[in-house]
Amino acid sequence: MNISRFQQVVAILLLILVLLVSANLLNVDHEKKDHKGSGSISISNNILKVIIEDGASYSGIGTFTIRTDAGHTNPGENVFYDGASEAPWSTFTTIRVEDTLKEYVTSTDIKTPSSGYTVEDLDSYVNTVTRVSDTRATVSWTTPENLLVTLLIDIRGTTLADTMVETTVTIQNDDTTAHSVAVRHEWDLMIDGEDDSWIRVWMDPGSPQSWTETETDWVSPTFQFWETTNNPATPVFSVYGSAVLPIVDPPPTVPDRLVYAAWSDAYDTAYDFTPSGRSGMDSAVLYYWNAMEISPASQISRTAYVTTVVQAELEALAWSTDSAGNSESTFPLSDNVYVRGQDFPAETDVTIYLIPDGEDALPVNAIASASAATDTAGDVPVTLVWSQPLTTGEYDIWVDSNQNEVFDAGDVWNNQVGGIYAFSVIVEVGWIEGTVTDADTLLPIGGAAVSANGGADVTDSSGFYSIEVSPGTYDVTAEMTGYVSQTVMDMEVVADATTVQDFALNLVGGPSIESSDSVGNKKDTFTLSDTVYMYGNQYDPDQEYTIYVVADTSWTDGMAIPTRIAGTATTATSDASGNIAVTQIWSPPLTPGKYDIVVDVNGNDLYDIGIDALDDNDIQVTAGFFVIPEYTFGTILGLVAFFAAFGVFLRLKRIK
């Protein structure tokens, strides 16, 4: 068969195209158009509707948009861009990890990295996209730094007056080292089809600043909220975003920087952005929260709100605070409750009552009260109303502005936390949860006793346990008749969070050894950049033993123990109870393959069944643990496409 030069050129171009695609060098057009992705979920309270991308498509998993819904006075309108079309893509979030110089974005469009950084989209690291309820959804990812990133989107309220959308980004450090993490939101505004929105900020409920359509940069903003509209001269409705207000639970995280930006410029950046003073442009709002160091097993959250009404903020307000006047809606028993307020009559005496939620506004029902005098601006200063010790419960705030002991016009009743209560007093608790399994069969152990310094639970048929404890440090022990007990020391539990600890118990018998992670969780598969640890039980106390990490082999009684892998540990020591604590045995970089761990109990360099400990039955029947290469799906797909195209080219040459 004769192959023309034209066909050869086509084959070569095909090869080049495949190389460009696999290297992700093809750019994309950021021009605004209908980018509706291949899959999305939606939540709604019939006032506002949020659409969230949940499938691998153009826009990126976790991008979202907002529209007004049927119960809104302006139904079917955009709040964020493409909301009316229910096509999320142009609003996205950035997670910047400063110590690894990475910027992770929820958008799959190409972004310009900040100086010294590299950009990755989070699609490759997604864990789950969950529609929790009609009004609540979450998306989670785990980055290569072992940071668990969770985006919560929650539509709050049931009426036009109290509806708002909460967005909370939580970053939990599941790594063994601290990481410094910053967060940016880019919200692409659009109202009634008008992409060039105007903005103004409210310093207090009575003093909005002037409208502007010029890029503006607020560092350490102190205003209460911002407002945008399609056109101040002919407004359809407004969109409001949080800064210091609203007074809700959780309260908004005041941004370190807020920017009214040209969307087309800001959208192309992953994090760093400097406004150029453009005016009358397609607009967006950027939230910045500066980097904070997150210790292992700790987390941070960044919360912002958006709504289309602001009635509650434009009335007199009173809310609970700490002694410095910072908004606080949850108090431990050992704390003091303060109250502050604004927009009351100037230079007037008021009485503040704290009423158990559900009780009437009567002084006799108050659990605590205090008097205060407003200043010339009508603000109630930070006032101590309830001193420790407190009593658990949920409470409302009543400010009797004319001190007539009757709730009437001019008074304030604050039950703003979800429209239920003003603040709560709690006994702070956290949880320790996990499963208990057989170390050999990996089957769950039901009926095992798990204890943590006084707290205890018994596992169910699936091996699961849950213990509620106060925040603190605990030694957690799992026990079961016929098994060797196992204890994990110094486990930290924080308030309102769950610490996961699984146990793999060995049957009572000779000594045992098991590969694990750094905190003693059984682990049998490692990547090249991991560190391998081990732990063991049933040894003589306070003894040093020779250990071997060797290539996987078939073991027979009396055989010579093979040569250990270079760079692995040679000894381990048991404690006074005969346990070998979690011990590092191999540091990265590891070598791919299957491996066994042997403890030569009698030190004769031979493997003796019933005497020596052996971990060799966890991976593919015979291996103790497995080290695998860190290939991504994109890399594999690119290589397959490359060799396929190259094969076509060679075949065409041979045919010629």
C-alpha positions in Angstrom: 0.0 0.0 0.0 1.3 3.4 -0.9 1.2 6.1 1.8 1.3 9.7 0.7 3.4 12.4 2.3 0.1 14.0 3.3 -0.8 10.9 5.4 2.6 10.9 7.0 2.2 14.6 8.0 -1.3 13.8 9.4 0.2 11.0 11.6 3.0 13.2 12.8 0.4 16.0 13.7 -1.7 13.4 15.6 1.3 12.4 17.6 2.2 16.0 18.5 -1.5 16.7 19.5 -1.5 13.7 21.8 1.7 14.9 23.4 0.3 18.3 24.0 -3.0 17.0 25.5 -1.2 14.6 27.8 1.1 17.4 29.0 -1.9 19.6 29.6 -0.4 22.3 27.4 -3.6 23.2 25.4 -5.1 26.4 26.6 -8.8 27.1 27.0 -10.9 30.1 26.2 -12.2 31.9 29.3 -14.7 33.9 27.3 -18.0 33.9 29.1 -20.5 31.5 27.5 -22.7 28.7 28.6 -20.4 26.3 30.4 -23.0 24.0 31.8 -21.1 20.9 33.0 -21.9 17.2 32.6 -23.2 16.8 36.1 -24.5 18.9 39.0 -26.6 18.8 42.1 -28.8 21.5 43.5 -30.2 22.5 46.8 -33.0 25.0 47.5 -35.3 26.4 50.2 -37.6 27.8 47.4 -36.2 31.3 48.0 -32.6 30.7 46.8 -31.2 27.8 44.8 -27.5 26.7 44.7 -26.2 24.6 41.8 -22.9 22.7 42.5 -20.8 20.9 39.9 -20.4 17.2 41.0 -18.9 15.6 37.9 -15.7 15.8 36.0 -16.5 18.4 33.4 -15.3 21.7 32.1 -16.0 23.7 35.2 -14.5 21.7 38.0 -16.0 19.8 40.9 -17.1 22.2 43.7 -17.7 25.2 41.5 -21.2 26.6 42.2 -23.6 29.3 41.3 -26.8 30.8 42.9 -30.1 31.9 41.5 -33.4 33.1 43.0 -36.1 30.4 43.2 -39.9 30.3 42.8 -40.6 31.7 46.3 -38.4 34.8 45.7 -40.0 38.2 44.8 -37.8 38.1 41.7 -37.8 34.4 40.8 -35.5 32.9 38.2 -32.8 35.6 38.4 -29.1 35.4 38.6 -27.3 36.0 41.9 -24.0 34.6 40.7 -23.1 34.4 37.0 -25.0 31.7 35.0 -27.3 31.0 38.0 -30.4 31.4 35.9 -29.0 28.8 33.5 -28.0 26.6 36.4 -24.5 26.3 35.0 -21.8 26.5 37.7 -18.2 27.4 36.5 -17.1 31.0 37.0 -17.1 31.1 40.9 -14.3 29.1 42.5 -12.2 28.6 45.6 -8.4 28.4 46.1 -6.6 26.6 48.8 -3.0 27.8 49.0 -0.4 25.6 50.9 2.5 28.0 51.6 5.0 25.4 52.8 4.7 23.3 49.6 4.2 26.2 47.3 0.9 24.7 45.9 -2.3 26.5 44.9 -5.2 24.1 44.6 -8.3 25.4 42.7 -11.8 24.0 42.3 -11.9 25.3 38.7 -10.4 23.2 35.9 -9.7 26.3 33.7 -6.0 27.2 33.5 -5.0 29.7 36.2 -1.9 31.9 36.5 0.0 30.8 39.6 1.4 33.3 42.2 5.1 33.8 42.0 7.0 30.7 43.0 3.8 28.5 43.2 2.4 25.8 41.0 -1.4 25.3 40.4 -3.4 22.1 40.4 -7.1 21.7 40.0 -8.8 19.7 42.8 -10.7 17.3 40.6 -8.0 14.7 40.9 -8.3 14.7 44.7 -12.0 14.7 45.2 -13.4 12.3 47.8 -17.2 12.9 47.9 -19.9 15.2 46.7 -22.9 14.8 49.0 -26.4 16.3 48.9 -26.9 16.1 52.7 -30.5 17.5 52.5 -32.7 19.7 50.4 -30.8 22.8 51.6 -27.3 21.4 52.4 -24.4 19.9 50.4 -20.8 19.2 51.0 -17.8 18.5 48.7 -14.5 17.1 50.1 -11.0 16.6 48.7 -7.7 15.3 50.1 -4.6 17.0 48.8 -1.2 15.4 48.5 -0.2 17.1 51.8 -2.9 14.9 53.4 -5.1 18.0 54.0 -8.8 17.2 54.1 -10.6 20.1 52.5 -14.4 20.3 52.9 -16.7 22.8 51.3 -20.1 23.2 53.0 -22.9 25.1 51.3 -26.0 25.5 53.5 -29.1 27.5 52.6 -30.3 29.0 55.9 -33.8 30.2 56.7 -37.3 29.5 55.4 -38.6 33.0 54.4 -37.4 35.8 52.2 -36.4 37.8 55.3 -34.1 35.2 56.9 -32.8 33.3 53.9 -29.0 33.4 53.3 -26.4 31.0 51.9 -23.5 29.9 54.1 -20.3 28.8 52.6 -17.8 27.2 55.0 -14.4 25.8 53.9 -12.8 23.6 56.6 -9.2 22.4 56.2 -8.2 19.5 58.5 -4.6 18.5 58.8 -4.4 14.7 58.7 -0.6 14.8 58.1 2.1 14.3 60.6 3.6 17.8 60.1 2.1 21.2 60.3 1.0 23.1 57.1 0.4 26.8 56.5 -2.8 27.3 54.6 -4.6 30.3 53.1 -8.0 30.5 51.4 -9.5 32.6 48.6 -13.0 32.8 47.2 -13.8 34.3 43.8 -17.6 35.1 43.6 -18.7 36.1 40.1 -21.7 38.5 40.6 -24.6 38.9 38.2 -28.0 40.4 38.9 -30.9 40.4 36.5 -28.5 39.6 33.6 -26.3 42.6 34.4 -22.7 41.5 34.7 -21.4 45.0 35.5 -22.7 45.3 39.1 -22.2 48.3 41.4 -21.0 47.9 45.0 -21.1 49.8 48.2 -20.2 48.9 51.8 -22.1 49.5 55.0 -20.1 50.8 58.0 -23.2 50.4 60.2 -26.9 49.9 59.6 -27.5 53.6 59.0 -24.4 54.6 57.0 -23.8 53.0 53.6 -21.0 54.4 51.6 -21.5 55.7 48.0 -22.0 53.3 45.1 -19.0 52.6 42.9 -18.2 50.5 39.9 -14.4 51.0 40.1 -12.2 48.2 41.4 -11.6 48.6 45.1 -9.3 46.8 47.6 -10.2 46.7 51.3 -7.4 45.4 53.6 -8.6 44.3 57.1 -12.1 45.5 56.4 -14.1 46.8 59.3 -17.4 47.4 57.5 -20.4 45.3 58.4 -21.3 44.0 55.0 -21.2 44.8 51.3 -24.1 45.3 48.8 -24.1 45.0 45.0 -26.9 45.7 42.6 -27.4 45.7 38.9 -27.8 49.5 38.6 -28.4 52.0 41.5 -30.6 54.1 39.3 -32.9 51.2 38.4 -32.3 48.4 40.9 -34.0 45.0 40.5 -32.7 43.7 43.8 -29.5 43.7 45.8 -27.0 41.0 46.8 -25.4 41.3 50.2 -22.2 39.6 51.4 -20.8 39.2 54.9 -17.8 41.0 56.5 -18.4 41.5 60.2 -22.2 40.8 60.1 -24.5 38.9 60.2 -24.8 37.7 63.8 -25.4 34.0 63.2 -23.8 30.7 64.2 -21.2 30.1 63.0 -20.3 33.8 62.6 -18.7 34.9 59.4 -14.9 34.8 59.4 -13.9 38.4 58.9 -11.7 38.4 55.8 -8.1 39.7 55.9 -8.8 41.3 52.6 -11.8 41.9 50.3 -11.6 43.0 46.7 -14.2 44.3 44.3 -12.4 43.2 41.1 -12.7 42.9 37.3 -13.8 39.3 36.8 -11.9 38.6 33.6 -8.6 39.5 35.3 -9.3 37.9 38.7 -10.7 34.7 37.2 -7.4 34.0 35.4 -5.4 34.1 38.7 -5.1 31.3 41.2 -4.6 33.5 44.3 -2.5 36.7 44.0 -4.4 39.6 42.4 -3.7 43.3 42.2 -6.6 45.5 40.9 -5.7 48.0 38.2 -8.4 50.5 38.8 -10.7 49.3 36.0 -14.3 50.7 36.1 -17.6 49.6 34.6 -16.4 46.1 34.1 -17.6 42.5 34.5 -17.3 42.3 38.3 -16.5 39.8 41.1 -15.8 39.9 44.8 -12.7 38.2 46.2 -12.4 37.0 49.8 -8.9 36.5 51.2 -8.0 34.8 54.5 -4.3 34.9 55.2 -2.3 31.7 55.8 -2.6 30.1 59.2 -0.5 27.2 60.4 -2.5 24.0 61.0 -0.9 21.5 63.4 -1.4 17.8 62.8 -4.9 16.6 63.8 -6.1 20.2 63.9 -8.4 22.2 61.6 -9.4 25.7 60.6 -12.7 27.0 59.0 -13.5 30.0 56.9 -17.1 31.1 56.7 -18.9 33.7 54.5 -22.6 34.4 53.8 -24.5 35.8 50.8 -28.2 36.9 50.7 -30.6 39.0 48.8 -32.2 40.7 51.9 -30.7 42.6 54.8 -33.7 43.5 56.9 -32.4 42.0 60.1 -29.1 44.0 59.9 -31.0 47.3 59.5 -32.8 47.1 62.8 -31.5 47.6 66.3 -29.3 44.7 67.3 -28.0 43.0 70.4 -25.8 40.0 70.5 -23.6 37.9 72.9 -19.9 38.4 73.0 -16.7 37.7 74.8 -15.1 40.3 77.1 -13.4 42.0 74.1 -16.7 42.4 72.3 -16.1 39.6 69.7 -19.3 37.9 68.7 -19.7 34.5 70.5 -22.7 32.2 70.4 -21.4 29.2 72.3 -20.0 29.3 75.8 -18.5 26.7 78.1 -19.6 26.5 81.7 -16.5 28.3 83.0 -17.0 31.4 80.8 -18.7 34.8 81.2 -21.5 36.1 78.9 -21.3 39.7 77.7 -23.8 41.5 75.5 -23.4 44.5 73.2 -25.8 46.3 70.9 -26.3 49.1 68.4 -28.9 51.5 67.0 -30.9 52.1 70.2 -31.9 55.6 71.3 -28.8 57.6 72.2 -27.8 58.1 75.8 -30.5 56.0 77.3 -30.6 53.4 80.1 -31.6 49.9 79.0 -31.9 46.6 80.8 -30.5 43.4 79.3 -32.2 40.1 80.2 -31.1 36.6 79.4 -34.1 34.4 79.0 -34.1 30.6 78.6 -35.2 29.8 75.1 -38.9 29.0 74.9 -39.8 31.2 77.9 -41.7 34.5 77.7 -40.1 38.0 77.9 -40.7 38.5 81.6 -38.1 39.6 84.1 -39.0 36.7 86.4 -37.9 34.3 83.7 -34.4 35.8 83.3 -31.5 33.7 84.4 -29.3 36.8 84.5 -29.7 40.6 83.9 -27.7 43.8 83.8 -28.3 47.5 83.1 -26.3 49.6 80.6 -26.4 53.1 79.1 -26.2 53.7 75.4 -23.6 56.1 74.0 -24.2 59.1 71.8 -24.4 56.8 68.7 -27.0 54.6 70.4 -24.6 51.7 70.9 -24.8 49.4 74.0 -21.2 48.9 75.2 -19.8 45.5 76.0 -21.7 44.6 79.2 -21.1 41.7 81.6 -24.5 40.1 82.1 -23.9 36.6 83.4 -20.8 35.4 85.4 -19.5 31.9 85.7 -20.4 29.2 86.6 -23.0 29.1 83.8 -25.9 26.6 83.3 -26.2 24.5 80.2 -29.0 25.4 77.9 -30.1 27.7 75.0 -30.9 31.4 75.7 -32.4 34.5 74.1 -31.4 38.1 74.7 -34.1 40.7 75.5 -33.1 44.4 75.6 -35.8 46.4 77.4 -35.0 49.7 75.8 -37.4 51.8 78.0 -37.0 49.7 81.2 -40.7 49.1 81.7 -40.3 45.3 82.2 -42.7 44.7 79.2 -41.6 43.6 75.8 -42.9 46.4 73.5 -41.9 48.7 70.6 -38.2 49.6 70.6 -37.2 46.5 72.5 -34.9 43.8 70.9 -35.4 40.1 71.1 -32.4 38.2 69.7 -32.9 34.5 68.8 -30.8 34.7 65.7 -28.8 31.4 65.8 -30.8 29.7 63.0 -33.8 31.7 64.2 -33.9 29.5 67.3 -31.8 31.1 70.1 -29.2 33.8 70.7 -26.5 31.7 72.4 -26.0 28.4 74.1 -24.0 27.1 77.1 -22.6 23.7 76.6 -20.4 21.1 78.2 -17.7 20.9 75.5 -17.2 17.4 74.2 -15.4 15.6 71.4 -15.5 12.0 70.2 -13.2 9.1 69.7 -14.5 6.7 67.1 -13.2 3.8 65.0 -13.3 0.1 64.3 -11.7 -3.0 65.9 -10.7 -5.8 63.6 -8.8 -9.1 63.7 -5.2 -8.3 62.5 -5.0 -11.5 60.5 -8.4 -11.9 58.9 -9.3 -8.2 58.9 -12.8 -9.1 60.0 -14.6 -6.9 62.5 -14.6 -7.9 66.2 -17.9 -7.3 67.9 -18.1 -7.0 71.7 -14.6 -5.6 72.1 -14.2 -3.1 75.0 -12.6 0.2 74.1 -11.8 2.6 76.9 -10.3 6.1 77.2 -9.5 7.4 80.7 -13.0 6.8 82.0 -15.0 6.9 78.8 -15.8 3.5 77.3 -17.8 1.7 74.7 -18.4 -1.8 73.3 -18.1 -2.5 69.6 -21.1 -3.5 67.6 -21.3 -6.3 65.1 -19.4 -4.2 62.5 -16.6 -3.5 65.0 -17.5 0.1 65.4 -17.2 2.1 68.7 -17.8 5.7 69.7 -16.8 7.4 73.0 -17.8 10.9 74.0 -15.2 12.7 76.1 -14.2 16.2 77.2 -11.4 17.9 75.1 -8.0 16.7 76.2 -5.4 14.0 75.8 -6.2 10.3 76.2 -4.7 6.8 76.2 -7.1 4.6 74.3 -7.2 0.8 74.8 -9.0 -1.9 72.9 -9.5 -5.3 74.6 -11.2 -8.6 73.7 -11.0 -12.0 75.3 -8.6 -14.2 73.3 -6.8 -11.2 71.8 -3.8 -9.1 72.8 -4.9 -5.7 74.0 -3.7 -2.6 72.2 -3.2 0.9 73.6 -2.6 4.2 71.7 -1.0 6.8 73.8 -1.5 10.6 74.0 -4.4 10.9 71.6 -5.6 14.5 71.4 -9.4 15.2 71.3 -10.7 18.7 70.5 -14.1 20.2 71.1 -16.9 19.4 68.6 -14.6 17.2 66.5 -14.2 13.4 66.0 -10.8 11.7 66.3 -10.6 8.4 64.5 -8.6 5.5 65.9 -8.9 2.0 64.5 -7.4 -1.1 66.2 -6.2 -4.4 64.7 -5.9 -7.0 67.5 -3.8 -10.1 67.4 -4.8 -13.4 68.8 -3.1 -14.4 72.1 -0.1 -16.6 71.3 3.5 -15.9 70.3 4.9 -12.4 69.6 3.4 -10.4 66.7 4.5 -7.7 64.4 2.5 -5.4 62.0 3.3 -2.6 59.5 1.5 0.7 60.4 1.4 4.4 60.0 3.0 6.9 62.4 0.3 6.6 65.1 -0.1 2.8 65.1 -2.9 2.3 62.6 -2.4 -0.9 60.6 -1.2 0.0 57.1 -0.2 -2.4 54.4 0.1 -0.2 51.3 2.7 2.6 51.0 3.8 5.0 48.3 7.4 5.8 47.4 7.2 9.0 49.6 5.7 7.3 52.7 7.5 6.3 55.9 6.9 2.7 57.1 6.4 2.0 60.8 5.6 -1.1 62.8 4.4 -2.2 66.2 4.3 -5.5 68.1 3.0 -7.4 71.2 3.8 -10.4 73.4 7.5 -10.0 73.7 9.7 -10.3 76.8 9.8 -6.9 78.5 12.7 -4.4 78.1 14.5 -6.4 75.4 16.2 -5.4 72.2 15.4 -7.5 69.2 16.9 -7.9 65.7 14.4 -7.0 63.0 14.5 -7.5 59.2 12.6 -5.9 56.4 13.1 -8.3 53.5 11.7 -8.9 50.0 8.5 -11.0 50.1 9.3 -14.7 50.2 7.9 -18.1 51.1 8.8 -18.9 54.7 9.7 -22.4 56.1 10.8 -23.4 59.5 14.5 -23.1 60.1 15.3 -21.2 56.9 17.9 -18.5 56.9 16.5 -15.0 57.1 17.2 -13.2 53.8 19.3 -10.1 53.6 17.4 -7.0 54.8 16.6 -4.2 52.5 19.3 -1.5 52.6 18.4 1.5 54.8 15.8 -0.3 56.9 15.9 -0.6 60.7 17.9 -3.3 62.3 16.7 -3.4 65.9 13.6 -2.6 68.1 13.1 -2.6 71.8 10.1 -3.8 73.8 8.7 -1.8 76.8 8.0 -3.0 80.3 4.7 -4.6 79.1 6.4 -6.5 76.3 5.0 -4.3 73.6 7.1 -2.8 70.8 5.8 0.7 70.4 5.3 2.3 67.0 8.8 2.3 65.5 10.0 3.8 62.2 11.6 1.1 60.1 12.0 2.6 56.6 12.3 6.3 55.5 11.5 7.6 52.0 12.3 7.2 49.2 11.0 3.6 49.3 11.5 1.0 46.5 8.4 -0.5 44.8 7.7 -4.1 45.7 6.3 -6.6 48.2 8.0 -7.0 51.6 7.8 -9.0 54.9 8.9 -8.0 58.4 10.6 -10.5 60.7 11.6 -10.2 64.4 14.4 -12.7 65.1 13.3 -13.3 68.7 16.1 -15.7 69.6 18.7 -13.9 67.5 20.0 -17.0 65.5 19.5 -15.4 62.0 17.0 -18.2 61.2 13.2 -18.1 60.9 11.8 -20.3 63.7 8.0 -20.9 63.5 6.3 -20.3 66.9 9.3 -18.3 68.2 9.9 -15.5 65.7 7.3 -12.9 64.7 6.4 -12.5 61.0 4.2 -10.1 59.1 3.7 -11.8 55.7 0.0 -12.3 55.1 -1.7 -9.0 54.4 -1.1 -8.2 50.8 -1.9 -10.6 47.9 -2.0 -13.4 50.4 1.7 -13.7 51.1 3.2 -10.2 51.6 3.4 -8.1 54.8 3.2 -4.8 53.0 3.3 -3.4 49.5 5.1 -0.3 48.1 3.5 1.1 45.0 4.6 3.8 42.4 2.7 7.1 42.6 1.2 7.1 39.1 -1.8 9.4 38.5 -4.6 8.4 36.2 -3.7 11.3 33.9 -0.1 10.2 33.6 -1.2 6.6 32.7 -3.8 7.9 30.2 -1.2 10.2 28.5 1.4 7.3 28.2 -1.2 5.0 26.7 -2.3 7.6 24.2 1.4 8.4 23.3 2.4 4.8 22.6 -0.8 4.2 20.7 -0.2 7.1 18.4 3.5 6.3 18.0 2.6 2.8 17.1 0.3 4.0 14.3 3.1 6.2 13.0 5.6 3.4 12.8 3.1 1.1 11.2 2.4 3.7 8.5 6.1 4.0 7.8 6.5 0.2 7.5 3.5 0.0 5.1 5.2 2.7 2.9 
